[in-house]
């Protein structure tokens, strides 16, 4: 049988270990979520009243935090996968 650290969460459906969520700030989660559900960074900037540079900074920090815990997300599709895994967005929203 697998040994899993006591602090590892398990899937409520199948019992397999779930990946550790990245420690994203609330604002990083908001920007990531909005970007994933938008057509462009221009839309995100208008919706959140921030610049494209600020969006890029938040996304870069999110990528670094994912990489730091061994869950690299260098592309938008990889970030989408991480956001789905961590419950930042749901499949029903896409």
N, C-alpha and C positions, 0 to 999 in steps of 0.2 A: 504494500500500500504506500502511496505517496506520503511524504512528510511535508507539511506546510507549516510555516510560522504561525503562531497563535494569532497574530494581528492581521493575517491575510484574510480578505473577505472571500466568500464562496458564492457562486451563482445560486440563486434561490431555486432555480429550475433543475439544474443537473448536478450541482454540488462541486463543480470544478473550480479551482482557484481563479479569481478574477484579477486582472491587472491592477496594480496600484495606480490610483488616479494621480495625475500631475497636480502639484500644488499651485494652481493658477489663481490669481487674484480675481475678485469679482468683476473688475473692469476688463481683465484679459478674457474671462469667460464671456462677458457681454459682447466685446468686440469680435471674438472668434465666432460666436453664435450668429451675430448679425451678419458678418461677412459670409458665413457658410450659407445663410438663407437669402442672400442678396445677389443681384446680378453683377454688381461691381463695387469696387472700393469707393467710387464716387457716391453711390447710393448710401453706403455705410457712413461716409463722412457727413453727408447731408442729414441723415437720420440721427446720428449721435452727436452732431455739432463738433466734430473734430476734423483734423486734417488727414490727408492720405499718409503723411509722414508718421503721424501718431498711430494710425492703423498699423502701418508697417512695424513700428516699434513694439506694439502689443503682440502682434503675430510672431515677431522674432523672439520675444521673451517667452511666449508660449512654446515655440519650437525648442528653445534652449532648455526649458523646464522638462519637456517630454524627453529630450535627449539625455538629460541628467539622470533620469530614472530608467534609462534603457529602452525607451519607447520612441525611437526617432520618428519624426514627422516632417521630412524635408519638403513635401509637396502638399498642395491643397487637398488632394484625395487622401493622403496619409493623415492630415489634420482632421479631415472629416471622419475617418475611421476612429481616431482617438476620441473625438467629440461624441461619437455614437457610443463607444465603449464606456465613456465616463458620464454619460447621461446629460451632456451639454445640449445635444439635439436628439430628437427621436426620429425614427424612420418615417413616421406619419407626417412629419413636418417637411420632408424633402419632396 
